[in-house]
Amino acid sequence: MSNKLKGETSPYLLQHADNPVNWYPWCDEAFEKAKAEDKPIFLSIGYSTCHWCHVMAHESFESVETAEILNKHFVSIKVDREERPDIDSVYMSVCQAFTGSGGWPMSIFMTWDKKPFFAGTYFPVNSRYGMPGFADLLNVISEQWRNNRTVLLKSADNIIAQLKSASADNVSTPSEKLTENVVKFFERSFDSVHGGFGSPPKFPTPHNLLFLMLYSRRNNHANALAMAEKTLLQMRKGGIFDHIGCGFSRYSTDKYYLAPHFEKMLYDNALLIMAYSAAYSLTNNALYLETAEKTAEYVLREMTSREGGFYSAQDADSDGVEGKYYTFSYDEIIGVLGDEKGRRFAQVFDITPHGNFEGVNIPNLLKSGDLTSNYKNELQKLYDYRKNRAPLHLDDKILVSWNSLMAAALSVLYRVSHNEIYLQAAEKAQAFIENHLCSGVQLYTSYRDGKRSEKGFLDDYAFYIAALIELYNSTLEKGYLDKAEQFCEEAVKRFYDNKSGGFYLCEAHSSELFMNPKETYDGALPSGNSVMAYDLVRLYQLTEGERYNDLAGKQLAFMSAHAQEYPAGYSMFLTAKLIYDAPPQHITVVTKDNTELTELKKRLPLLANISVVSESKNYPLINGRTTYYVCRNNNCLPPSNVLEL
């Protein structure tokens, strides 16, 4: 038995293609059917590596009894949140308004004209812990739809009015001390013992750490750097880092960074590569570079297609058990490594007979703190053993935004490691986007199985522009900078609100939903508006174009107004603001030949604005040799044939 999802390419939708539920993808046919048959819509939103999505699927969507209720009284629609961030964003706001929280799987009940009247996340198969059983909930909503529809429609109108009111642009006067305020917030919430901020679950949020490190450098603020370093060190020791196969899991369920939620997301690993690379550039601590390189090794080994695109995620579950792929019994370790080496390994990596997590063991270095010993052979044996022990689902969908983020991260890693492998991988990913997810200056969100999606969103453009900027910074090839400018112009054309400022998630005035959000808040990923602030600042500083200066100023003012209430949720924007207020040094290189330029590329700083120009009246060669014009701290130094970095 199969349903309307059978022809889709999304791994998440295909996971549900054989459900007894008569699922539709998001399409006109589904809404027309609901209207013709006078039925409400049940909209289920998730993603393929989501643990609780799997649980609800097994409990409810694979149940013939539950499917009979859905098929009789509802039209059911499945959406992959990663392919349709617009649908996810709008209905996540709905879910949060109804329940005070959100998450996936997201469960929305709405009319055929897309107006929501009830929302929630995971519902158990049977009522428990104050939560209604899913089948019971379906029966209640079906009865209300037939006999009390006026109340449901009024609820829909009220929630839409509330959301539209809440989304009105903030016109408050920005505080002059936004960056100082957010550092004070981080200081108050910092866990000085275990690293990270606030209570569990602890998400890596590397953009917060990047902000703190840049703030520390700009303001000589030792504690900002200390907070970032402590967090980076604890994550590297903890079970959130995969000591066997490398790479980071999505978040820690405890305060120690021991027990992760085991799924691995491409975007987390990209941002963490950036954070560890930045920490290395600031401190010269080789551990940070090693961690960034190990994470890149994982991505290039397990998350990269033959053509150079990066896959989206790996699942937390194996054989229906969360973390089974990543955990070990004490006897397994001894069996694979032998008695003597196994015992020594177990002592260092906290492997015990009774286990450190639900009776099994998550390898970690939190207790031993042993980050210097070489267990390369043992780790390889365990990696090979683990790989053949249990299957691990891979979401092999390729997303423009996440691929761009990884390309940017590998480009940054190249500048601190000088390893050409990372730059080559970044350039190959950019070429993949250009060849498969791009038509002129039109971007498409996702690609899989030879097919690409029909739409592109703000985040696709914002992250791709950032990748092009970072590739330019690593190669000094003007073609990347030219492309960044072209896609920036297209993003402004498609998404910018000329009246109130900021960028819409969907093309302005073309959203098919009841609202077109302007996402400003940084979650696990920086928001599209935050990244656009960064892009505009960097393009202004690299090109010295006044149009970018004007747009950057307006975007920073727009974001400042939104960041007033909770500036800690805007760290990517605040990073852009720091760079705007205190620009990196600007180096204009007048080349005599490519020899010295090749040498310069090996010495590129992590953060600088470098322009390569031909000899001119304004920029003459000195002594007939390659000449450097350096400006820093609002002062320009005399031109020189020697560049001091």
N, C-alpha and C positions, 0 to 999 in steps of 0.2 A: 504494500500500500504506500502511495506517495501523495503529496499535495502540491500546491502551486509553487513551492520553494525548489522543486527538483531542478529547474533550469537556471537557478541562481549560481553565482560564483563565490559569494561570501561564505567562508568556512562556518560562520555562526549560523547562517540561514540553512546551509546544507546539513548541519547537525540535527536540524528539525524537519528535514524533508520527508522522513519516514514516520513522523508522528501520526497518530490517528486524528489529531487536530487538523482541520482543513485550513491550514495556514495560507495566507496570501503575503507576498512582499508588499511594500508600500507602493500602491498603484491605483489608478483611477478605477479599475475594475472592482476593487474591493469596496471602495466608497460608494460606487454606483449600486453594487449588490446590496449593501446595507440600507441604502435609501429605498431601493425597490422592494426589499423584503421587510422594511420598517424594523431594523434591528440596530442595537448599539454596536459600537466597535470595541473590541478588546485589543489594545496595542501592547505588545511585549517587546521591550528594548533591552539588549544585552550585548555581549561579545563572546567570542569563541573560547577564551581561556578563563572565563569568569566561573569561579567555584560554585557560588550560590545559584548562578544560572543553570549549571549542570544539575544541582540538587532539585530545583523546581521543575526542571525538564523531566527528570526521572520520576519524581513523585506525582506530578500532575499532567504534564503534556504527553507522557507516554502511557497514561492511564486511559483505557477505553471508556470508562465511566465518566471521567471528567471531560474527555473529548466529546462525548455525546451531548453534554450540557452546552459546551462552547459551540458545537456545530449546529445545534438546534436553535439557540437563542442569541448568538452573537456572530459577527464576522470578525475573524481573528487575523491580526497583522503582526508579522515579525520584522524587526528592524535591527540591523547591525549598527550600533552607535558609532563605530569607527568609520563607516561609510557615509552615514548621514548625521554629522554633528549638529546640523540645524534642528532636526527632529529631536535629537537627544537633548540639546540645550533648552529648547522651548518646554518640552514636557518634563525635564528635570526641574525647571522652575515651578511647574505645576505641582509636581510631587512634593517639593519642599514646602510649597504654600499649603498643601493639604495636610502634610504630616510633620513638618518641621525638620525633616531630614531627607536624604536621598541616597541612591545607590542602585546597583544592578543585581538581579534583574529588576527593571522598572515595569510596573503594571499600571496601565492607564485605561480608563473607561471613558469613552467619548461618543459624541454624535457623529453622523456621517459627514457633517460639515466641519469636523475636526475640533469641536468644542469639548473640552474635558469636564466631566462632572464628578469623577472620583479617581483617586490615585493611591498607589502604594509601591512597595518594592517586592520582596520575597513574601509569599504567603505559603504557609505549610499546608500539607494535604489535609490534615485534620486540625481543628481548633486547639490551640495550646498557648500558654504564656500570655493570655490576653489577646492573641492574634486569631482572627477568624480563619477557619479552614477554607481553602480556595473554592472547593465545590459549594460550600455553604454560601460564600460570598457571591458566587455566580448566580445562585438561585435567588438570593435577596435582590441583587441588582436587576435581574430579569423581571422579578415580580414588580419592583418599583418602576421599571421602564413601562410595563403594561398598565399599571394602575395609579402611578403617582408621578408621571413624567414631568409635570409642571415644576415640581420641586427639584428634580434633577437638572432641568434646563435653567432654572434660576440659579442653582449652584454653579453651573458652567458660566453663566453671564457674570456672576459675582467674582469668580476666580480670574476670569479674563480681565475684567475691569481693574481688579487689584494688581495684577501683574503689569498691565499697561501703565498704571499709575506709578508703580515701583520702578519701572524702567525709564521713567522720564529723566532726562539728563540733569545731573547735579550742577547747580550754578553757584555753589558756595565759594567763597574766597579761599584759595589754597593756603595752607600754612607754609611759612618759610622754613620750618624745621621738620619737614617730613622725614628726611633721612635720619636725623638725630633721634626723632621719636621712634622710628622703627628699630633702631639699634637698642634703645632703652627697653622696648618691648621684648626683643630677643634676650636681653640680659635678664629680664624678670622671669621669663619662661624657660630659660636654659637649665638643662639637667647637667650640673657640673660633675656628677659622678659617672653617669652612663652616656653622656653626650645627647645631642638632639634637643628638641624643644617640646614642652608640654607633656601631657600624659599619653600613654599608648592608645591607639596604634601610632607608631612613629613612621611617618613617610620620609623618604630621603630629602625631598624638595631641594635639590642641588642649587636651584636658582637663588634660594635664600643664602646658601653658603657662598655662592659667587658674589652676591651683593656684599656680604660681610667682609670677604677678602678684599674686594675693591675699596670698600669704605675704609678698611684698615690701612690700606696703602695710601689712599688719598689724605687721610686724616691722622696718620701715625697712631692709630687706635689699637693698642696691643690686645685688648680683650676681644675685639671683634674677630681678629685672626685666631685667638686662642679658642673661641667658641667653635669656629669653623673647623679648626684642626682637631679638636677633641672629638667632634662628631664624625669627621672623616676617618679618624683612627679607630673609633669604636665600631663603625660600620665595617671597616676592613677586617677587624678581629671577629666580628659576630657572624651568626649564621645567616644573616641577610646577604652576606657575600658567599657565593658558592665556592668553597675551598677546593672542591674536587674538579669542577669544570669551569670555574670562574664566572664572572658576571654577577649582577645583583638582582635579588628578588624585589617584588613591588613595595613591600613595607614590612616593618616588624610589628608583630602582635603584642610584644612585651616591651618593657622599658630598657632592656639590656641589649637589644638588637640581636637576640639569640634566635627566636622562633619567627621566621618570616611567614607572610602569605606567599606561597612558593612560586606563584607565576612570575615569569620574567617578561618585562615589557621593553621594547626597543627604545622608547623615549627615556625611560629611567636610566638605562645604561648609557645613552648618548649624553645626557645632562651630567651624569656622574663622571664620565670621561673628561668632560670640560672642567668639572670642579676639581678633580684630582690633578689635572694638568695645571690648572691655575695655582693650586697649592704648591706644586713642585716649583713653578716659576717664581713663587714668592719666597719659598723656604729652602729650596735646593735639597729637600729631603727625598732621597731616592725611593723611599717606600711609596710615596704618592705617585711617582712616575711608574713604578712597577705595577701599582694597582690599576692605573689608567691603561697600561699596556696589556695586562692580563684581561681586563674587561674588553678591550678591543680584540684581543685574541679570540675570546669567546664569540664575539659578534661575527668576526670574519670566518670562524670555523663552523658555526651552527646557525647563523641568522642571515646568511648572504646567499643570494641566488647566483647561478653561473653567470648571469648577465650583469651582476653587480648591484642589483636592487637588494634592499634589506627587508627581511620578513618582520612581521608585526610583534609576535609574542609566542612564548611557550607556556603550556598549561601548568597549573598547580597540581592537577590530579593525574594519577596513573592507576589504571584498573579500578577507577571509581574511588580511590583513596587519596586525599590531599597529602602531598608531600612524600608519597611512597617512593617516587623516583629518587629523591634526594636524601633519604634517611637510611641508617644502617643499624643493624644489631651488632653488639660486641663480637659475637661469634662469626659474623660475616667478615668483619675486619681481620680477625685472626685467620680465617679460612683463606682469604685472598692474599694476605701479606705474609703469612707464616707467624709462628709463635713469637719469636724475638722481635722482628720488625713490627709486627702487629701490635704488640704490647707497648712498644716505644711510641708508635704513631698514636695509639689510643690515649696514652697519657698526655701527649701534647695537644691533641685535638678534642679532648673532653669526651671520649668514647668510653662508656661504662656498661657493665652487665645489666644494670637496671634502667639505663637510658637517661637522657636529659630532656626528652620531649615525648610525652605520651607513650613511654615504654620503649622508644627507639632513640636513636642518636642523630643530632644535627652536628656535623663537624664544625668546630669553632675554636678560636684561640682566645676567648675572653678570660679564661682562667690561667692559662699558661703564659699568655702574652708573647709567645715565641714566634716572632715575625722574621727571624733571621735564618732559622735552620732550613736546610735544603731537603725536602721530601719529594723531589721531582719524580723519581721512579715509583714510589709508593702511590702518589697521586695519579700517575698515569695508569697504574694497574687498577686502581679503584674506579677511575673514569671508564676504562674499557669494560670492567665488570658491570658497572651501573648501567651502561648503555645497552647491554644485552639482557639486563635483568627485568626491566619493565618498560613498556612503551611510553612515549611522551608526545602529546599532541602539539603540533606546530601550526600556528596560524600563519600561513604563507601568503597572506594578502600583503601587498606592497602599497604603502601610503605615502603620498607626496610629502606631507608635513613631517612625519616621523623620519622618512628617509633623508629629508633635508637637514633635520636636526642631527642625525648621525653623520652625514657628510660634513657638517660644520664642526662637529666634535672631533672627527678624525683629522680634519684640517688643523684644528687647534693642537691636537696631540702631535702632529707632525712638527709644528713649530717649536715644541719643547723637547721632542725626542730626536728630531732630524732623521727619522726613519722613513724612507721613501714609500714603504709599503702602505702607510696610512694615507699619504697624499694620493697615491694611486687609487686606493679604494674609494676615497672621497670623490675623486674626479670621475671614476667609473660609475658611481652612484648618480652623480649629476648628469652624466651622459644617458644613464638609464631613464631618468626623469624626462630628459629632453626627447628621447626616442619613443617613449611609451606613454607618457602621462602629460604630454604637452602638444599643443597645436598652435604655432605662432606664440602669442602671449596668453593663450587660454590654457589653464591648468585643470587637470582632472584628479579628483581626490584619491582614487584607488585603482589598482591593477591586479588582476589574477587570472590565470589560465587563458592568457591571450586577450582578455577583455578589460576595458577600462570603464570607470563609472561615467555618468553623464554630466556631473557637476563638479565645480571647484568652489572652495570657500575661502574666507579671509585667511584662515590659518595656513592653508596651502601656499598662498602667495607670501605671507609674512615670513614663514620659515624658509621658503625657497630663496627669497631675497637674502635672508641672513646667511644661508649656505653659500650663495654666490659671493657675498661680501667676504666671508671667511676664506673662500678659495682664492679670491683676489689677494687677500692679505698674505696667503701662503705662497702664491706663485708670482705675484706682481704682473700677471697677464691681464691686460686691460679688457680683453674680451669678457671676462667674468664681471668686471665692474660695469661694463656697458649693458650686459644682460640684467644685472641687478637694477640698473636705472630703468630699463624698459619694463621690467615686471613691476617695479614700484609705481611707475606711471599708470600701468594697467590696474593695479590694486586701488590706487586713488580714484581712478575712473569708475571702477566697478563698485567699490564698497564705501567710499568716503562720504560722510554726511556734511555737505557744504554749509548747511544751515546751523547745526548744533555742534559740529565737531565729532571726532571719533569715527570708527569704522564699524559698519554692520557686519555680522557674520555671513549673511547671504548678500547677493547683489542688491543694492539699494532699490527698494520698491518692487522687488521681484519675488519676495518670499511667498510660498504657497500656504504658510501658516498664519495664525492670527496676530503674530508679532515677529519682528525681525530683530533679534537681540544684538546688543553691542556688548560683547563679553570683555570685561576689563579685569576681572579678578584672576589671579594666578592660583591654579589648583596644583595637581600633580604635574601639569604642564603650564608653562607661562601662557597667558592669554594672547590672542592674536593682536589685540590693541597694544599690549605691552611690547610685543616683538616688533610691531610696526613703529613704535616710539624709538626702539633701538635702531631699526633699519634707517629711519629718517635722520637720526642723529649721525650715524656712521656715514651715510651717503653725503650729508652736508660737509662733514669734516674731511672726507676723502676727495670730494669734487669741488668743495668751496662754492657750490651752487646756491644762490640765494633762495631759489624756490624750495629747496630742501630745508633751508634754515627757517623759512616761514612755516612750512608744514610741520617741522619738528617742534617749533615753539608752540604752535596751536595744539599739537598732540600732547605735548608735555603739560600744557595748561588743562586740557580736557582730562587727562589721567590724574593730575594732581587733585582736581576737584572730587574725583571718584575715590581717591585713596584716603580721604580725610578720616573716615570713621575707623578703618582698620588697615593702616598702611603696611602691616606685616603681610598682607595678601597681595602686595603689589611690588614685590622685590625686583622683578625683571624690569618694570618701568623705572623703579628707583635706580637701578643700575644704569639705565639709559640716561637718567637725569644726572647722575654723578659724572658720566662721560661728557655730557653736554656742558655742565657747569665747570668742569676741570678737564679740558681735553687732553688726550695723550699727546706726546710730542708729534709734530708734523715734520716729516722728512721728505723733501723733494730731491729726487735723484736725477741728475743730468748725466746721461750715459755717454761714454766714449765708445765702449764696445760691450758685448755681453759677458765678457769674462768676469769682470768685477761684479756684474749683476748676479751672476751665478753664485759667486761667493757670498754676496749679500743675502741671498735667499736662505743660505745655511745659518744665518745669524739673526733672522727676523725676530723681533720682540713679540711677546704674546699680544700686547695691546699697543698699537701705534698706527698713525695715519701716514702711509707712504704713497707718494706719487712719483711715477717715472715719466720724465718728459725729455723732449729733444732740446738741444741747445737753442737758446733764443736770446733776445735782447734783455729780457728780465732774468733769465737763468743762463748766464754764460759759463762755459767751461773754464776752470782755473788751471793754469799750467798745462792746458791741453789734455787733462785727464778727467776721469769720472769725478763729478763734484757733488757734494752733499750740502743742501741748504736745510738747516735744522732750526725749528722753532719750538720752544717749550716755555710754559708758564708765562705766556703773553710776551715773550722776548725771542727775537731771532738772532741766532749766533752767526758769526762770520762764516762765509762759505769755506768748505774745506775739502781736501782730497782724502781725508781720513774720517771715517765715521766711528764715533765713540758711542756705544750702546750701553 
